[in-house]
Amino acid sequence: MFSAAVDTALVCAVVVITIAVVAALGFRLSRSSRDLGSDADRATYATLHTAALASEHLREGLTASGAAKASRHLRGLLRCDTLVMTDDAAVLASDGNRSLPPTVMLLIQRVLDSGRTQIFRSAQLDEAGVPGGGELVVAPVRVDQRIIGTVGAFAPDVNAGLVRATNELAGWVSTQVELAELASSRRLLAEAEVRALRAQISPHFIYNSLNAIASFINTDPARARELVVEFADFTRYSFRRHGDFTTVAEELKSIDRYLLLERARFGERLKVKLEIGPEVLSTVIPFLSLQPLVENAVRHGLDSTDGTGHITITAHDAGAFAEVTIEDDGVGIDPDHLRLVLAGHTEGVHVGLRNVDSRLRQVYGDDHGLIIDTAPGAGTLITMRVPKSQPDHQA
């Protein structure tokens, strides 16, 4: 009897615990439902979430692979039986129950030619050889007044709501493609600025380096051979064709070669002091972002004077950032002229500073441009700060 009582007590305990768990779960579910707000709030969240998922696949523009992945998300927004996306020549993707023949482009071409949203009825679909019946609404995708593609929705009956929704979706796709083209333009601009920096290096520095090497051929052949090797290594790094980023260590190695070649020209007139913290050597920085700053210091610290020029290069840890400074005691720069150069309103010998400043702002934001402290006759101090953690950038 005692055993039976124990069994009964255990059963009761299990029942009580089960009821408590179910009640707690029900409470959490009801609370979660309340947290999402009204039906309208939940619908808004679902729409924004779907748009965010689709936008990831249009970052490279209106491509076949991107359209195929995006259409899987976008069809749910229109609640149509098949969604079709095209460029200006062919169907890129269709998501739904229909198998679309190439002849559907005969209808879509009318939208591409006119630039207007059009509705195609079942008889027109049959005439074009598009099976399945129903109706089709197609809206143009525009970028900078160019029609680059279309978005279309198949449904049993196309009503005014579906037409408006298709137009809005086509406008959203247009915005995503414009953003992709803007990102591409920024990348091309950055590449053009690197080419400009390389072009700046070549006429001025290469000519002087070759002259310096030539001066040692007869008097010190071993020194001439050493300088030729350093010159080759420097130019190989400066004119490499791969990678937008490098490390502080690699950039400083190239600067060391550069300064070795400049010392062959200036001799004891060039005094360089280095203060480099080993903890920042692996920090990723944009390619050719330090060398132009050092070249600026040499050109305006020595080229414009007859005496000795002192250059100090430091790199150290500054919390979440690596901070690099390059200081010279040369002729300095007029601040008003420097502002015009950095704003791109004038060309001149300081174009390298502008290009480096522009690339830093493009990569890290406007808060990370060059900080330049200078005045005529007072030398120049340039400070560059970059984040130490850059998971999206590879050297």
C-alpha positions as CSV (number, residue, x, y, z in Angstrom):
1,M,0.0,0.0,0.0
2,F,2.9,2.3,0.8
3,S,4.4,1.7,-2.6
4,A,1.1,2.4,-4.3
5,A,0.8,5.7,-2.4
6,V,4.3,6.7,-3.5
7,D,3.5,5.9,-7.2
8,T,0.3,8.0,-6.9
9,A,2.3,10.9,-5.5
10,L,4.9,10.7,-8.3
11,V,2.2,10.6,-10.9
12,C,0.6,13.7,-9.4
13,A,4.0,15.4,-9.2
14,V,4.6,14.7,-12.9
15,V,1.2,16.0,-13.8
16,V,1.7,19.2,-11.8
17,I,5.2,19.8,-13.4
18,T,3.8,19.2,-16.9
19,I,1.0,21.7,-16.3
20,A,3.5,24.2,-15.0
21,V,5.8,23.8,-18.1
22,V,2.8,24.1,-20.5
23,A,1.6,27.2,-18.7
24,A,5.1,28.8,-18.7
25,L,5.5,28.0,-22.4
26,G,2.0,29.4,-23.2
27,F,2.9,32.5,-21.3
28,R,6.1,33.0,-23.2
29,L,4.5,32.4,-26.5
30,S,1.7,34.9,-25.7
31,R,4.2,37.4,-24.5
32,S,6.3,36.9,-27.6
33,S,3.2,37.5,-29.7
34,R,2.4,40.7,-27.8
35,D,6.0,41.9,-28.3
36,L,5.6,41.7,-32.1
37,G,2.7,44.2,-31.8
38,S,-0.3,44.3,-34.0
39,D,-0.9,42.4,-37.2
40,A,0.2,45.5,-39.1
41,D,3.4,45.6,-37.2
42,R,4.1,42.0,-37.9
43,A,3.4,42.5,-41.6
44,T,5.7,45.5,-41.7
45,Y,8.5,43.5,-40.0
46,A,8.0,40.6,-42.4
47,T,8.2,42.9,-45.4
48,L,11.3,44.6,-44.3
49,H,13.0,41.4,-43.4
50,T,12.2,39.9,-46.8
51,A,13.5,43.0,-48.5
52,A,16.8,42.8,-46.5
53,L,17.3,39.2,-47.5
54,A,16.7,40.0,-51.1
55,S,19.0,43.0,-51.2
56,E,22.0,40.9,-50.3
57,H,21.7,39.2,-53.7
58,L,21.6,42.4,-55.7
59,R,24.8,43.9,-54.3
60,E,26.6,43.1,-57.6
61,G,23.8,44.6,-59.7
62,L,21.2,42.9,-61.9
63,T,22.9,39.6,-62.6
64,A,21.4,36.2,-63.3
65,S,22.7,34.6,-60.1
66,G,21.6,37.5,-58.0
67,A,18.2,37.8,-59.6
68,A,17.6,34.0,-59.1
69,K,18.3,34.2,-55.4
70,A,16.5,37.5,-54.8
71,S,13.3,36.4,-56.7
72,R,12.8,33.6,-54.2
73,H,12.3,36.2,-51.5
74,L,10.5,38.8,-53.6
75,R,7.7,36.6,-55.0
76,G,6.2,36.5,-51.5
77,L,5.9,40.3,-51.4
78,L,3.7,40.3,-54.4
79,R,1.8,37.1,-53.6
80,C,1.8,36.1,-57.2
81,D,2.1,32.6,-58.7
82,T,5.3,33.4,-60.6
83,L,7.8,36.3,-60.4
84,V,10.0,37.1,-63.4
85,M,13.1,39.3,-63.5
86,T,14.9,40.3,-66.7
87,D,17.7,42.5,-67.9
88,D,17.3,44.4,-71.2
89,A,17.9,41.3,-73.3
90,A,16.7,38.1,-71.6
91,V,15.0,36.5,-68.6
92,L,17.4,36.4,-65.7
93,A,15.2,34.5,-63.2
94,S,11.7,33.2,-62.6
95,D,10.3,31.9,-59.4
96,G,7.0,30.1,-59.2
97,N,5.0,27.4,-60.9
98,R,5.3,28.4,-64.5
99,S,8.0,27.3,-67.0
100,L,8.6,30.4,-69.1
101,P,9.6,30.0,-72.8
102,P,12.0,32.5,-74.3
103,T,9.0,34.0,-76.2
104,V,7.9,35.8,-73.1
105,M,10.5,38.4,-74.0
106,L,8.4,39.3,-77.0
107,L,5.9,40.8,-74.5
108,I,8.5,42.2,-72.1
109,Q,10.3,43.9,-74.9
110,R,7.3,46.2,-75.3
111,V,7.9,47.4,-71.7
112,L,11.6,47.8,-72.4
113,D,10.8,49.9,-75.5
114,S,8.1,52.0,-74.0
115,G,9.4,52.4,-70.5
116,R,5.8,52.0,-69.2
117,T,4.2,49.4,-67.0
118,Q,2.0,47.1,-69.0
119,I,-0.6,44.4,-68.4
120,F,-0.8,41.4,-70.7
121,R,-4.1,39.4,-70.7
122,S,-4.5,35.7,-71.2
123,A,-5.1,36.0,-75.0
124,Q,-1.8,37.9,-75.4
125,L,0.0,35.3,-73.4
126,D,-1.4,32.5,-75.5
127,E,-0.4,34.4,-78.7
128,A,3.1,34.7,-77.4
129,G,3.3,31.0,-76.6
130,V,3.3,31.5,-72.8
131,P,1.4,28.6,-71.2
132,G,-0.6,28.6,-68.1
133,G,-3.2,31.3,-68.8
134,G,-3.9,34.1,-66.3
135,E,-2.4,37.6,-66.7
136,L,1.0,39.3,-66.5
137,V,2.0,42.7,-65.3
138,V,5.5,44.0,-66.1
139,A,7.2,47.1,-64.7
140,P,10.5,48.7,-65.9
141,V,13.6,48.9,-63.8
142,R,15.3,52.2,-64.3
143,V,18.8,53.4,-63.4
144,D,19.8,57.0,-64.3
145,Q,17.0,57.3,-66.8
146,R,18.1,54.0,-68.5
147,I,15.8,51.1,-68.6
148,I,18.0,48.1,-67.7
149,G,15.4,45.4,-67.0
150,T,12.0,44.6,-65.7
151,V,10.1,42.9,-62.9
152,G,6.9,41.0,-63.8
153,A,4.2,39.1,-61.9
154,F,1.9,36.4,-63.1
155,A,-1.5,36.0,-61.5
156,P,-5.0,34.6,-62.4
157,D,-6.2,38.2,-62.4
158,V,-4.1,41.3,-62.3
159,N,-5.8,44.0,-60.2
160,A,-4.8,47.6,-59.3
161,G,-3.2,46.5,-56.1
162,L,-0.8,44.1,-57.9
163,V,0.1,46.7,-60.5
164,R,1.0,49.2,-57.7
165,A,3.0,46.6,-55.8
166,T,4.9,45.5,-59.0
167,N,5.7,49.2,-59.7
168,E,7.0,49.6,-56.2
169,L,9.0,46.5,-56.3
170,A,10.6,47.6,-59.6
171,G,11.5,50.9,-58.0
172,W,13.1,49.1,-55.1
173,V,15.1,46.9,-57.5
174,S,16.2,50.1,-59.3
175,T,17.5,51.5,-56.0
176,Q,19.5,48.4,-55.2
177,V,21.1,48.4,-58.7
178,E,22.0,52.1,-58.3
179,L,23.7,51.3,-55.0
180,A,25.6,48.5,-56.6
181,E,26.7,50.8,-59.4
182,L,27.7,53.4,-56.9
183,A,29.8,50.9,-55.0
184,S,31.5,49.8,-58.3
185,S,32.2,53.5,-59.2
186,R,33.8,54.0,-55.8
187,R,36.0,50.9,-56.3
188,L,37.0,52.2,-59.8
189,L,37.8,55.6,-58.3
190,A,40.0,54.1,-55.7
191,E,41.8,52.1,-58.3
192,A,42.3,55.3,-60.4
193,E,43.7,57.1,-57.4
194,V,46.3,54.3,-56.9
195,R,47.2,54.6,-60.5
196,A,47.6,58.3,-60.1
197,L,50.0,57.7,-57.1
198,R,52.0,55.3,-59.2
199,A,52.2,57.8,-62.0
200,Q,53.4,60.4,-59.5
201,I,56.2,58.1,-58.3
202,S,57.4,57.2,-61.8
203,P,58.6,60.4,-63.4
204,H,60.1,62.2,-60.4
205,F,61.5,59.4,-58.3
206,I,62.6,57.0,-61.0
207,Y,64.6,59.6,-63.0
208,N,66.5,60.7,-59.9
209,S,67.1,57.1,-58.7
210,L,68.6,56.1,-62.0
211,N,70.8,59.1,-62.0
212,A,72.0,58.3,-58.5
213,I,72.7,54.7,-59.5
214,A,74.6,55.8,-62.6
215,S,76.8,58.0,-60.5
216,F,78.2,55.0,-58.6
217,I,78.8,52.7,-61.6
218,N,82.4,53.8,-62.1
219,T,83.3,54.9,-58.6
220,D,81.6,52.1,-56.5
221,P,80.2,49.3,-58.7
222,A,79.2,47.2,-55.6
223,R,77.1,50.1,-54.3
224,A,75.5,50.5,-57.8
225,R,74.5,46.8,-57.9
226,E,73.0,47.1,-54.4
227,L,71.0,50.1,-55.5
228,V,69.8,48.4,-58.7
229,V,68.4,45.5,-56.6
230,E,66.7,47.9,-54.1
231,F,65.3,49.9,-57.0
232,A,63.9,46.7,-58.6
233,D,62.3,45.6,-55.4
234,F,60.8,49.0,-54.8
235,T,59.3,49.3,-58.2
236,R,58.0,45.7,-58.1
237,Y,56.1,46.5,-54.9
238,S,54.9,49.9,-56.1
239,F,53.6,48.7,-59.4
240,R,52.1,45.4,-58.3
241,R,48.7,44.6,-59.8
242,H,47.0,42.6,-57.0
243,G,45.5,43.6,-53.8
244,D,44.1,46.9,-52.5
245,F,45.6,46.5,-49.1
246,T,48.9,45.7,-47.5
247,T,50.4,45.8,-44.0
248,V,52.3,48.5,-42.1
249,A,55.3,46.1,-42.2
250,E,55.2,45.7,-46.0
251,E,54.7,49.4,-46.5
252,L,57.6,50.3,-44.2
253,K,59.8,47.8,-46.0
254,S,59.1,49.6,-49.3
255,I,59.7,52.9,-47.6
256,D,63.1,51.6,-46.4
257,R,64.1,50.9,-50.0
258,Y,62.8,54.2,-51.1
259,L,64.9,56.0,-48.4
260,L,68.0,54.0,-49.3
261,L,67.7,55.2,-52.9
262,E,67.1,58.8,-51.8
263,R,70.2,58.7,-49.5
264,A,72.2,57.7,-52.5
265,R,71.2,61.1,-53.9
266,F,71.2,63.3,-50.8
267,G,73.9,61.7,-48.8
268,E,74.3,63.0,-45.3
269,R,71.8,65.7,-45.9
270,L,68.9,63.2,-45.3
271,K,68.4,62.3,-41.7
272,V,65.7,59.7,-40.9
273,K,64.5,58.6,-37.4
274,L,62.2,55.6,-37.0
275,E,60.1,54.8,-34.0
276,I,58.1,51.7,-34.8
277,G,56.0,49.7,-32.4
278,P,56.1,46.0,-33.3
279,E,52.5,45.6,-32.2
280,V,51.2,47.5,-35.2
281,L,53.3,45.9,-37.9
282,S,50.6,43.5,-38.9
283,T,47.9,46.2,-39.2
284,V,46.2,46.3,-42.6
285,I,46.3,49.6,-44.4
286,P,45.4,50.7,-48.0
287,F,48.2,49.9,-50.5
288,L,50.5,52.9,-51.2
289,S,49.2,55.0,-48.3
290,L,52.4,55.7,-46.4
291,Q,55.0,55.9,-49.2
292,P,53.5,59.0,-50.8
293,L,53.5,60.7,-47.4
294,V,57.2,59.9,-46.9
295,E,58.0,61.1,-50.5
296,N,56.2,64.3,-49.7
297,A,58.4,64.8,-46.7
298,V,61.5,64.2,-48.7
299,R,60.6,66.4,-51.6
300,H,59.5,69.3,-49.4
301,G,62.0,68.7,-46.6
302,L,65.1,68.5,-48.8
303,D,64.3,69.3,-52.5
304,S,63.4,72.9,-51.5
305,T,66.4,73.6,-49.2
306,D,70.2,73.4,-49.3
307,G,70.7,72.2,-45.8
308,T,70.0,69.0,-43.8
309,G,66.5,67.6,-43.7
310,H,65.2,65.6,-40.8
311,I,62.3,63.1,-41.1
312,T,60.7,61.2,-38.3
313,I,58.5,58.2,-38.9
314,T,56.5,56.7,-36.0
315,A,54.0,53.9,-35.8
316,H,52.4,53.0,-32.5
317,D,49.4,51.4,-30.8
318,A,46.6,53.9,-30.0
319,G,43.9,51.7,-28.4
320,A,41.7,50.3,-31.1
321,F,43.8,52.1,-33.7
322,A,47.3,52.1,-35.2
323,E,48.6,55.6,-35.5
324,V,51.4,56.5,-37.9
325,T,53.0,59.9,-38.1
326,I,55.5,61.4,-40.6
327,E,57.2,64.6,-39.7
328,D,59.7,66.8,-41.6
329,D,61.3,70.1,-40.8
330,G,61.1,71.4,-44.4
331,V,59.4,74.4,-46.0
332,G,55.9,73.5,-44.9
333,I,52.6,74.1,-46.8
334,D,50.3,77.1,-46.8
335,P,47.2,75.9,-45.0
336,D,44.8,77.6,-47.4
337,H,46.5,76.0,-50.4
338,L,46.4,72.7,-48.6
339,R,42.7,72.9,-48.1
340,L,42.2,73.5,-51.8
341,V,44.4,70.6,-52.6
342,L,42.6,68.2,-50.3
343,A,39.2,69.4,-51.6
344,G,40.3,68.6,-55.2
345,H,40.1,72.2,-56.3
346,T,43.7,72.5,-57.5
347,E,46.4,70.3,-58.9
348,G,50.0,70.5,-57.8
349,V,52.9,68.8,-56.0
350,H,50.7,67.7,-53.1
351,V,48.3,65.6,-55.2
352,G,49.7,62.5,-53.4
353,L,48.4,63.8,-50.1
354,R,44.9,64.3,-51.5
355,N,44.8,60.8,-53.0
356,V,45.8,59.2,-49.8
357,D,43.4,61.3,-47.8
358,S,40.5,60.5,-50.2
359,R,41.2,56.7,-50.1
360,L,41.3,56.7,-46.3
361,R,38.0,58.4,-46.1
362,Q,36.4,56.0,-48.6
363,V,37.6,53.0,-46.8
364,Y,37.2,54.0,-43.1
365,G,34.9,57.0,-43.2
366,D,35.4,60.8,-43.0
367,D,36.7,60.6,-39.5
368,H,39.8,58.8,-40.7
369,G,41.2,61.2,-43.2
370,L,44.8,62.6,-42.8
371,I,45.5,65.1,-40.0
372,I,48.0,67.6,-41.4
373,D,49.7,70.2,-39.1
374,T,51.7,72.6,-41.2
375,A,52.6,76.2,-42.0
376,P,55.1,77.9,-44.3
377,G,58.6,77.5,-42.9
378,A,57.4,75.3,-40.0
379,G,57.6,71.9,-41.5
380,T,54.8,69.3,-41.8
381,L,53.4,66.7,-39.4
382,I,51.0,64.2,-41.0
383,T,49.0,61.7,-38.8
384,M,47.2,58.7,-40.1
385,R,44.9,56.6,-37.8
386,V,43.5,53.2,-39.0
387,P,41.5,50.6,-37.1
388,K,43.6,47.6,-36.0
389,S,40.7,45.2,-36.6
390,Q,39.6,45.0,-40.2
391,P,38.0,41.6,-40.8
392,D,36.7,42.7,-44.3
393,H,40.1,43.7,-45.6
394,Q,42.9,41.2,-46.5
395,A,46.5,42.2,-47.2
